[in-house]
Amino acid sequence: MIFFMKKIKTLGCGHGLPYVIINNGSDNMFNKLKIKKEYKKVNALFDYLSKNTFDYRKEKIDLDNLFSIDIFIDLFTKRIIENKISIYNTINILSSFLFASDDKLKIKVITKTLEKIYKNDNFINNYEKSIYSFPSAYELSESKFNSFIPTFIKIINYNINKLSIDILSLIIFNLNMEVPLEKQNINLLIDTMNSKIEKINEIFDDKNNTKNNFNLKYYAMFITLAKYLYDDKTIKILKNIYIEKLPHEIKLRLVENMILKEIEISENIIKIMFENPKDSFSTLSLLERVNARKLIPKNINLTQDDVAIINMDNWLRYYSGYECEPLDLKIIDTIIKNNYKYYIFSFRNNNSEDINKKMIGISQGYDTKTLRTNGIGEDYSEFEKISDNYINQAEKLLKKLEENL
């Protein structure tokens, strides 16, 4: 369904044929009439969009019959700023253009519209409150990605807000998908990234600076961005960040980039990363993922028991299929089988009708010789009440796990 053409026809606004801009003085009156008619036509579209839900997956807006794309953009941005089009419809309209083929008109609509609204407080406030977001996990074509970068840079340079984070996420996603960037756009990104990363030290040095979640997420994303951009200045800046003052999440991203860029990491930095079992677990997991186990210090604040408890807790909370908030999760015994250690757990579920009911769970199998964050199989529980013969219960759970391997 071509939404624009179909709706405009029902509104009696022409035959759907493309208009031509005529610059002859003798045709000025004709030109003005066409512009007036165009305003009516585009206003009719936005009147419809202000009252109805627009779904870009089912409908699309055809711009080919527009007399002036600038009129469309002016009226679109005016309606957005005046809050006459919902955030939901605004995002869906822009998404319809984002997902379209490499249509120069639609690229112009996105870039010009975003450039007119990203500084508007009314729009930004509405966007911040909305549960809807500009799509940040969509692979763009090379030409489209490069066309958007200058506008995207303006937005992420202007302020830290939900829109700039969504745009930055879209950039990182496309770089991760290896969408090529032109040289001038690479330089734009490098300059922006380095100016932002340099401010990290300022934020964590300034006691009066609010270290809110937006700040943390924003700068963590720029450190992630550094993974895809290689230049001497970036490497120098990464080396000079005060890692001791960073939250652990950002430390992880920084260390990962230093490893990938082959920047030497001091023993002191590695020691900081293993300060407690929870941080040690995520650090060890990172070093395993990037094949850098050689950096693991000899004595770390983490045991295989700690690993098993952390993994079981995560499985119960997020992967069990139940609304489980584990209480009193503890190891009560182990089973050794084929040189792998399986931990038997008891726990209570805070979301259960019977909060006092003690249940049994079994861990994945861990190597008995080497400390690792993952074993074979998976953690498992059927939320069965634990019995005195819990070894037999655990062996039955283990058998089910082995059947699924």
C-alpha positions as CSV (number, residue, x, y, z in Angstrom):
1,M,0.0,0.0,0.0
2,I,1.5,3.3,-1.0
3,F,0.1,5.5,1.8
4,F,0.8,8.9,0.4
5,M,-0.6,8.4,-3.1
6,K,-3.7,6.6,-1.8
7,K,-4.6,9.1,0.9
8,I,-3.9,12.1,-1.2
9,K,-6.2,10.9,-4.0
10,T,-9.1,10.4,-1.6
11,L,-8.5,14.0,-0.5
12,G,-8.9,15.2,-4.0
13,C,-5.4,16.7,-4.3
14,G,-4.4,16.0,-7.9
15,H,-3.6,13.1,-10.1
16,G,-0.5,11.9,-8.3
17,L,1.7,13.1,-11.2
18,P,5.0,14.9,-10.4
19,Y,4.9,18.6,-10.4
20,V,7.7,20.7,-12.1
21,I,9.1,23.9,-10.6
22,I,8.9,26.6,-13.2
23,N,11.1,29.7,-12.8
24,N,9.9,31.8,-15.7
25,G,8.5,35.2,-14.5
26,S,5.4,34.7,-16.6
27,D,4.6,31.6,-14.7
28,N,5.0,33.0,-11.2
29,M,1.2,33.0,-10.6
30,F,1.1,29.3,-11.7
31,N,4.0,28.5,-9.4
32,K,2.4,30.2,-6.4
33,L,-0.8,28.2,-7.0
34,K,1.2,25.0,-7.1
35,I,2.9,25.9,-3.8
36,K,-0.4,26.7,-2.2
37,K,-1.9,23.5,-3.5
38,E,1.2,21.6,-2.2
39,Y,0.8,23.1,1.3
40,K,-2.9,21.9,1.3
41,K,-1.8,18.5,0.1
42,V,1.0,18.0,2.7
43,N,-1.1,19.5,5.4
44,A,-3.8,16.9,4.6
45,L,-1.3,14.2,5.0
46,F,-0.1,15.5,8.4
47,D,-3.7,16.0,9.6
48,Y,-4.2,12.4,8.9
49,L,-1.0,11.4,10.7
50,S,-1.9,13.5,13.7
51,K,-5.1,11.5,14.2
52,N,-4.2,8.0,13.1
53,T,-1.4,5.5,13.8
54,F,1.2,5.1,11.1
55,D,3.0,1.8,10.8
56,Y,6.1,1.9,8.5
57,R,6.0,-1.9,8.2
58,K,2.6,-1.9,6.5
59,E,2.4,1.5,4.8
60,K,4.9,3.9,3.1
61,I,5.0,7.5,2.1
62,D,5.7,8.2,-1.5
63,L,7.5,11.5,-2.1
64,D,7.8,11.3,-5.8
65,N,4.7,13.5,-6.5
66,L,5.8,16.3,-4.2
67,F,6.2,19.8,-5.8
68,S,8.7,20.8,-3.1
69,I,10.4,18.4,-0.6
70,D,11.3,21.5,1.4
71,I,7.7,22.3,2.0
72,F,7.2,18.7,3.3
73,I,10.2,19.1,5.6
74,D,9.1,22.5,6.9
75,L,5.6,21.4,7.7
76,F,6.8,18.1,9.1
77,T,9.2,19.7,11.5
78,K,6.7,22.4,12.5
79,R,4.1,19.7,13.4
80,I,6.7,17.8,15.4
81,I,7.9,20.8,17.3
82,E,4.3,21.8,18.1
83,N,3.6,18.3,19.2
84,K,0.9,17.8,16.6
85,I,2.3,14.5,15.5
86,S,3.0,11.9,18.1
87,I,6.5,10.7,18.9
88,Y,5.4,7.3,17.8
89,N,4.3,8.5,14.4
90,T,7.3,10.8,14.1
91,I,9.7,7.9,14.7
92,N,7.7,5.6,12.3
93,I,7.8,8.2,9.5
94,L,11.6,8.7,9.9
95,S,12.0,4.9,10.1
96,S,10.0,4.4,6.9
97,F,12.6,6.7,5.2
98,L,15.5,5.1,7.0
99,F,14.5,1.6,5.8
100,A,13.7,2.7,2.3
101,S,16.2,2.1,-0.6
102,D,18.9,4.7,-1.2
103,D,16.3,7.3,-2.1
104,K,17.9,10.8,-2.1
105,L,14.6,12.5,-1.2
106,K,14.1,10.3,1.8
107,I,17.7,10.7,2.9
108,K,17.2,14.5,2.7
109,V,14.0,14.3,4.8
110,I,15.8,12.4,7.6
111,T,18.9,14.6,7.6
112,K,17.1,18.0,7.3
113,T,14.3,17.0,9.7
114,L,16.7,15.8,12.4
115,E,18.9,18.9,11.9
116,K,15.8,21.1,12.6
117,I,14.5,19.3,15.6
118,Y,17.4,17.9,17.6
119,K,18.0,21.2,19.4
120,N,14.3,21.8,20.1
121,D,13.6,21.3,23.8
122,N,10.0,20.5,23.3
123,F,10.8,17.6,20.9
124,I,13.7,16.3,23.1
125,N,11.6,16.4,26.2
126,N,8.8,14.4,24.5
127,Y,11.4,12.0,23.1
128,E,13.0,11.5,26.5
129,K,9.6,10.6,28.1
130,S,8.6,8.3,25.3
131,I,9.0,4.5,25.4
132,Y,9.7,4.7,21.6
133,S,13.2,5.2,20.1
134,F,14.9,5.9,16.8
135,P,15.9,2.5,15.5
136,S,19.5,1.8,16.6
137,A,20.0,-1.8,15.4
138,Y,19.5,-1.5,11.6
139,E,22.1,-2.1,9.0
140,L,22.4,0.8,6.5
141,S,23.7,0.7,3.0
142,E,27.2,2.2,2.5
143,S,25.9,5.2,0.7
144,K,23.1,5.9,3.2
145,F,25.4,5.4,6.2
146,N,27.9,7.9,4.8
147,S,25.1,10.4,3.9
148,F,23.8,10.4,7.5
149,I,27.1,10.6,9.3
150,P,27.5,14.5,9.2
151,T,24.0,14.9,10.6
152,F,24.5,12.2,13.2
153,I,27.8,13.9,14.3
154,K,25.9,17.2,14.9
155,I,23.4,15.4,17.1
156,I,25.9,13.5,19.3
157,N,28.1,16.6,19.7
158,Y,25.2,18.8,20.8
159,N,24.1,17.2,24.0
160,I,23.9,14.0,26.0
161,N,20.3,12.7,25.8
162,K,18.3,9.8,24.7
163,L,18.3,10.8,21.0
164,S,22.1,11.2,20.9
165,I,22.6,7.8,22.6
166,D,20.2,6.1,20.1
167,I,22.1,7.7,17.2
168,L,25.5,6.7,18.6
169,S,24.1,3.1,19.0
170,L,23.1,3.1,15.3
171,I,26.6,4.2,14.3
172,I,28.3,1.5,16.5
173,F,25.9,-1.1,15.2
174,N,26.8,-0.3,11.5
175,L,30.5,-0.2,12.2
176,N,30.2,-3.6,13.9
177,M,28.4,-4.8,10.7
178,E,31.5,-3.6,8.8
179,V,29.6,-1.0,6.7
180,P,32.4,1.0,5.1
181,L,32.9,4.7,5.9
182,E,34.4,7.4,3.7
183,K,37.7,8.9,4.8
184,Q,36.2,12.3,5.7
185,N,33.5,10.6,7.8
186,I,36.1,8.5,9.6
187,N,38.0,11.7,10.5
188,L,34.7,13.3,11.7
189,L,34.0,10.3,14.0
190,I,37.6,10.2,15.3
191,D,37.6,13.9,16.2
192,T,34.2,13.6,17.9
193,M,35.1,10.4,19.7
194,N,38.4,11.8,21.0
195,S,36.9,15.1,22.2
196,K,34.3,13.1,24.2
197,I,36.7,10.5,25.6
198,E,39.1,13.3,26.8
199,K,36.2,14.5,29.0
200,I,36.0,11.3,30.9
201,N,38.9,12.3,33.1
202,E,37.3,15.7,33.7
203,I,34.0,14.1,34.7
204,F,35.6,11.7,37.2
205,D,38.0,14.4,38.5
206,D,35.2,16.9,39.2
207,K,33.5,16.1,42.5
208,N,30.6,18.4,41.6
209,N,29.9,16.7,38.3
210,T,26.9,14.5,38.4
211,K,28.0,11.0,37.4
212,N,24.5,10.0,36.2
213,N,23.7,6.9,34.2
214,F,23.4,8.9,31.0
215,N,26.9,10.2,31.4
216,L,28.3,6.8,32.1
217,K,26.4,5.1,29.2
218,Y,27.4,7.9,26.8
219,Y,31.1,7.8,27.5
220,A,31.1,4.0,27.7
221,M,29.7,4.0,24.2
222,F,32.5,6.3,23.0
223,I,35.1,3.9,24.4
224,T,33.2,1.1,22.5
225,L,33.4,3.3,19.4
226,A,37.2,3.5,19.8
227,K,37.3,-0.2,19.0
228,Y,36.4,0.4,15.4
229,L,38.6,3.5,14.8
230,Y,42.4,3.2,14.8
231,D,44.7,6.3,15.0
232,D,47.6,7.4,17.1
233,K,45.6,10.1,19.0
234,T,42.9,7.6,20.0
235,I,45.5,5.2,21.4
236,K,47.3,8.0,23.3
237,I,44.0,9.1,24.9
238,L,43.0,5.6,25.8
239,K,46.3,5.1,27.6
240,N,45.9,8.3,29.6
241,I,42.4,7.7,31.0
242,Y,42.4,7.3,34.8
243,I,41.1,3.8,34.8
244,E,41.1,3.7,38.7
245,K,38.2,6.1,38.8
246,L,36.0,4.5,36.2
247,P,33.0,2.3,36.9
248,H,33.8,-1.3,36.2
249,E,31.6,-1.5,33.1
250,I,33.6,1.2,31.5
251,K,36.9,-0.3,32.7
252,L,35.9,-3.5,30.8
253,R,35.4,-1.7,27.6
254,L,38.6,0.3,28.0
255,V,40.7,-2.8,28.7
256,E,39.1,-4.7,25.8
257,N,40.1,-1.8,23.4
258,M,43.6,-1.7,24.8
259,I,43.9,-5.4,24.1
260,L,42.5,-5.2,20.6
261,K,44.8,-2.2,19.8
262,E,47.8,-4.0,21.4
263,I,48.3,-1.3,23.9
264,E,50.4,-2.5,26.9
265,I,48.4,-2.9,30.0
266,S,50.1,-2.5,33.4
267,E,49.9,-5.1,36.1
268,N,48.3,-2.5,38.3
269,I,45.4,-2.1,35.9
270,I,44.8,-5.8,35.8
271,K,45.0,-6.0,39.6
272,I,42.3,-3.2,39.8
273,M,40.1,-5.3,37.5
274,F,40.1,-8.3,40.0
275,E,39.2,-6.4,43.2
276,N,36.1,-8.5,44.1
277,P,34.5,-11.7,42.9
278,K,31.8,-10.0,40.8
279,D,34.3,-7.8,39.0
280,S,36.8,-10.6,38.7
281,F,34.1,-12.8,37.0
282,S,33.4,-10.2,34.3
283,T,37.1,-9.4,33.8
284,L,38.0,-13.1,33.5
285,S,35.1,-13.6,31.1
286,L,36.4,-10.7,28.9
287,L,40.0,-12.1,28.9
288,E,38.6,-15.5,27.8
289,R,36.6,-13.9,25.0
290,V,39.5,-11.9,23.5
291,N,42.0,-14.8,24.0
292,A,44.0,-12.9,26.6
293,R,44.2,-15.4,29.5
294,K,47.9,-14.7,29.7
295,L,47.0,-11.5,31.5
296,I,45.2,-13.2,34.4
297,P,47.3,-12.7,37.5
298,K,48.4,-15.7,39.6
299,N,46.2,-14.9,42.7
300,I,42.8,-13.4,41.9
301,N,39.8,-12.8,44.1
302,L,37.7,-15.5,42.4
303,T,37.2,-19.2,42.9
304,Q,35.3,-21.8,40.8
305,D,32.7,-21.8,43.6
306,D,32.2,-18.1,43.0
307,V,31.8,-18.6,39.3
308,A,29.3,-21.4,39.8
309,I,27.2,-19.2,42.2
310,I,27.3,-16.2,39.8
311,N,26.2,-18.3,36.8
312,M,23.5,-20.1,38.7
313,D,22.1,-16.8,40.0
314,N,22.0,-15.4,36.5
315,W,20.3,-18.4,35.1
316,L,17.6,-18.4,37.7
317,R,16.9,-14.7,37.3
318,Y,17.1,-14.3,33.5
319,Y,17.1,-17.7,31.7
320,S,15.0,-20.2,33.7
321,G,11.7,-19.1,32.2
322,Y,10.3,-18.3,35.7
323,E,10.1,-15.0,37.5
324,C,12.8,-16.1,40.0
325,E,14.5,-13.9,42.5
326,P,16.8,-16.4,44.2
327,L,17.3,-16.2,48.0
328,D,19.8,-18.0,50.1
329,L,21.5,-19.5,47.0
330,K,24.3,-21.8,48.2
331,I,26.3,-24.8,47.3
332,I,25.4,-27.9,49.3
333,D,27.4,-30.6,47.5
334,T,29.2,-31.5,44.3
335,I,29.2,-34.4,41.8
336,I,32.4,-35.2,39.9
337,K,31.8,-36.9,36.5
338,N,34.2,-37.3,33.6
339,N,36.7,-34.8,35.2
340,Y,34.0,-32.1,35.4
341,K,32.6,-30.8,38.7
342,Y,28.9,-30.2,39.0
343,Y,27.6,-28.1,41.9
344,I,24.4,-28.9,43.7
345,F,22.5,-25.8,44.9
346,S,19.7,-25.1,47.3
347,F,17.7,-21.8,47.0
348,R,14.4,-20.2,47.7
349,N,12.4,-18.1,45.2
350,N,11.3,-14.7,46.6
351,N,8.6,-14.6,43.9
352,S,7.1,-18.0,44.8
353,E,3.8,-18.4,46.6
354,D,5.7,-20.5,49.2
355,I,8.7,-18.3,49.9
356,N,10.1,-20.7,52.5
357,K,10.2,-23.6,50.0
358,K,13.8,-24.8,49.5
359,M,14.5,-25.9,45.9
360,I,17.3,-27.8,44.2
361,G,19.4,-26.8,41.2
362,I,22.4,-28.2,39.3
363,S,25.3,-26.3,37.7
364,Q,27.0,-26.8,34.3
365,G,30.1,-28.9,34.4
366,Y,33.3,-27.1,35.3
367,D,36.9,-28.1,34.5
368,T,38.5,-29.4,37.7
369,K,41.9,-28.1,36.8
370,T,41.5,-24.7,35.3
371,L,39.4,-21.7,36.5
372,R,36.9,-20.7,33.8
373,T,33.7,-18.7,33.7
374,N,31.9,-21.3,31.6
375,G,31.7,-25.1,31.6
376,I,29.9,-27.7,29.6
377,G,26.1,-27.8,29.5
378,E,24.1,-25.2,31.4
379,D,22.7,-24.5,34.8
380,Y,19.4,-26.1,35.5
381,S,16.5,-26.4,37.9
382,E,12.9,-27.7,37.7
383,F,12.1,-25.7,40.9
384,E,11.5,-29.0,42.7
385,K,11.5,-29.0,46.5
386,I,14.8,-30.3,47.8
387,S,14.7,-33.6,49.6
388,D,17.0,-35.5,52.0
389,N,18.1,-37.6,49.0
390,Y,19.2,-34.5,47.1
391,I,22.1,-36.4,45.5
392,N,19.6,-38.6,43.7
393,Q,17.6,-35.5,42.6
394,A,20.7,-33.8,41.3
395,E,21.7,-36.9,39.3
396,K,18.3,-36.9,37.6
397,L,18.7,-33.2,36.7
398,L,22.2,-34.0,35.4
399,K,20.9,-36.8,33.3
400,K,18.4,-34.4,31.7
401,L,21.2,-31.9,31.0
402,E,23.4,-34.6,29.4
403,E,20.5,-35.6,27.1
404,N,20.2,-32.1,25.9
405,L,24.0,-31.7,25.1
